[in-house]
Structures are given as C-alpha cells and as structure tokens.
C-alpha cells in the first residue's frame, strides 16, 4: 500500500481561528460571553464603574521586603490577640468599643494618652504586680 500525502493541511479552514483571535476583540463582546475566556482578566483587566477598564497587573508590581511583611504580620497578630483577650473578658474592652463607635471623644483621648481608666492610680510603684 502506498502512502499518499497531500501537500496542504489535511482539512481546509482556519484550524480554530488562532491567527484571527485578538484579545482586544473580547472588550467588545457582552459581559456574559467575555467571562468564558480563560485568562481574560489577566490580559485585559476588569470592567469597572462606568464601563472603564481597570488593569490588574499584580504580578508586575514589586513585592514588599521580608522585613515589611513580617512587621505587618506581627502587628496584625498583636491586634487580633488584643481583640481576642477583650472578647474573652481578660482585658478591658477598648478596641471592641472603638470599633463599635460607642466611645466618647474623652475616652478616646485618654486611651491615646495611655491613661487606663480601669487601673487604679496607686497601682504603680514598688511592690506592684504590674
């Protein structure tokens, strides 16, 4: 049996239309159809308010340094620990009250100065437990 191979492609057509495809054409199709393209958000960005395109280039931005990331993480952990202690009743409720908006300006100023309204004034000094 002889092998007969044609000179051209086995089938006619554009073979999926790869050479006709352009990412910019996706901007013009409807939102519902545009979501079906895998990777459309990384190539084009996302459609924001008033039909404006917002690019999402998070992979191009430079990362923070390890020191900055560790500082941010430790400050978040400290805040969460304080909130947990306040929620369990082991600490006076300051941060929880500040978040709820039920504090007076005088109480906020006292906390900013470092005054503790729940701590007796004579607790500091020799022999104190603090």
C-alpha positions as CSV (number, residue, x, y, z in Angstrom):
1,X,0.0,0.0,0.0
2,X,1.3,3.4,-0.9
3,X,1.1,6.3,1.4
4,X,-0.4,9.3,-0.4
5,X,0.0,12.6,1.5
6,X,-1.4,15.9,0.1
7,X,0.8,18.9,0.0
8,X,-1.5,21.0,2.2
9,X,-3.2,20.6,5.5
10,X,-5.5,17.6,6.0
11,X,-8.6,19.8,6.3
12,X,-9.4,23.2,5.0
13,X,-10.2,26.1,7.4
14,X,-8.5,28.2,9.9
15,X,-8.0,25.4,12.4
16,X,-9.6,27.1,15.4
17,X,-9.1,30.6,14.3
18,X,-5.9,31.2,16.3
19,X,-4.5,33.6,13.7
20,X,-7.8,35.6,13.7
21,X,-8.0,35.9,17.5
22,X,-7.2,39.2,19.2
23,X,-7.6,39.9,22.9
24,X,-8.8,43.4,22.2
25,X,-11.8,41.9,20.4
26,X,-13.0,40.5,23.7
27,X,-13.6,44.0,25.0
28,X,-16.4,44.5,22.5
29,X,-18.4,41.3,23.3
30,X,-21.0,41.1,26.1
31,X,-20.0,40.7,29.7
32,X,-21.6,37.2,29.9
33,X,-19.7,35.9,27.0
34,X,-16.4,37.6,28.0
35,X,-16.3,35.8,31.3
36,X,-16.0,32.5,29.4
37,X,-12.5,33.2,28.2
38,X,-9.9,31.7,30.4
39,X,-7.4,34.4,31.4
40,X,-9.5,37.4,30.2
41,X,-9.0,39.2,33.5
42,X,-5.2,38.8,33.3
43,X,-4.9,40.0,29.8
44,X,-7.5,42.8,29.8
45,X,-8.2,43.7,33.3
46,X,-11.7,44.0,34.7
47,X,-14.6,46.2,33.7
48,X,-15.1,48.7,36.4
49,X,-17.6,51.5,37.0
50,X,-18.9,53.4,34.1
51,X,-17.5,51.0,31.5
52,X,-13.9,51.8,32.3
53,X,-11.3,49.1,32.1
54,X,-9.1,48.6,35.2
55,X,-5.9,46.7,34.6
56,X,-4.9,44.1,37.1
57,X,-1.1,43.9,37.0
58,X,-0.5,42.5,40.4
59,X,2.2,40.2,39.1
60,X,4.2,43.1,37.7
61,X,4.4,45.1,40.9
62,X,7.4,44.7,43.1
63,X,6.8,42.8,46.3
64,X,7.4,44.2,49.8
65,X,10.6,43.3,51.6
66,X,10.6,40.4,54.0
67,X,11.0,42.9,56.9
68,X,7.9,44.9,55.9
69,X,5.8,41.7,55.5
70,X,6.9,40.4,58.9
71,X,6.2,43.7,60.6
72,X,2.8,43.9,59.1
73,X,2.0,40.3,60.0
74,X,3.2,40.8,63.6
75,X,1.1,44.0,64.1
76,X,-2.0,42.2,62.7
77,X,-1.4,39.2,65.1
78,X,-1.0,41.6,68.0
79,X,-4.2,43.4,67.2
80,X,-6.1,40.1,66.8
81,X,-4.7,38.8,70.1
82,X,-5.9,42.0,71.9
83,X,-9.3,41.7,70.4
84,X,-9.5,38.0,71.5
85,X,-8.4,38.9,75.0
86,X,-11.1,41.6,75.1
87,X,-13.7,39.3,73.8
88,X,-12.8,36.6,76.4
89,X,-13.1,39.3,79.2
90,X,-9.4,39.1,80.2
91,X,-8.7,42.7,79.3
92,X,-10.8,45.9,79.4
93,X,-12.8,46.4,76.2
94,X,-11.1,49.3,74.4
95,X,-10.6,48.1,70.8
96,X,-14.0,46.5,70.6
97,X,-15.6,49.7,71.8
98,X,-13.6,51.7,69.4
99,X,-14.8,49.5,66.5
100,X,-18.4,49.8,67.5
101,X,-18.3,53.6,67.8
102,X,-19.7,53.8,71.3
103,X,-16.7,55.6,72.8
104,X,-16.8,59.2,73.7
105,X,-14.1,61.6,72.5
106,X,-12.8,61.9,76.1
107,X,-12.3,58.1,76.3
108,X,-10.5,58.0,73.0
109,X,-8.2,60.8,74.1
110,X,-7.5,59.0,77.4
111,X,-6.6,55.9,75.5
112,X,-4.4,57.8,73.1
113,X,-2.5,59.4,76.1
114,X,-2.0,56.0,77.7
115,X,-4.3,56.5,80.6
116,X,-6.0,53.4,81.8
117,X,-9.4,54.3,83.4
118,X,-9.7,50.8,84.9
119,X,-6.3,50.8,86.5
120,X,-6.1,52.4,90.0
121,X,-3.8,55.4,90.2
122,X,-1.8,54.0,93.1
123,X,-1.0,50.6,91.5
124,X,2.3,51.7,90.1
125,X,5.4,51.7,92.3
126,X,7.4,49.3,94.4
127,X,5.7,46.0,95.1
128,X,3.0,46.5,92.4
129,X,2.0,43.5,90.4
130,X,2.0,45.2,87.0
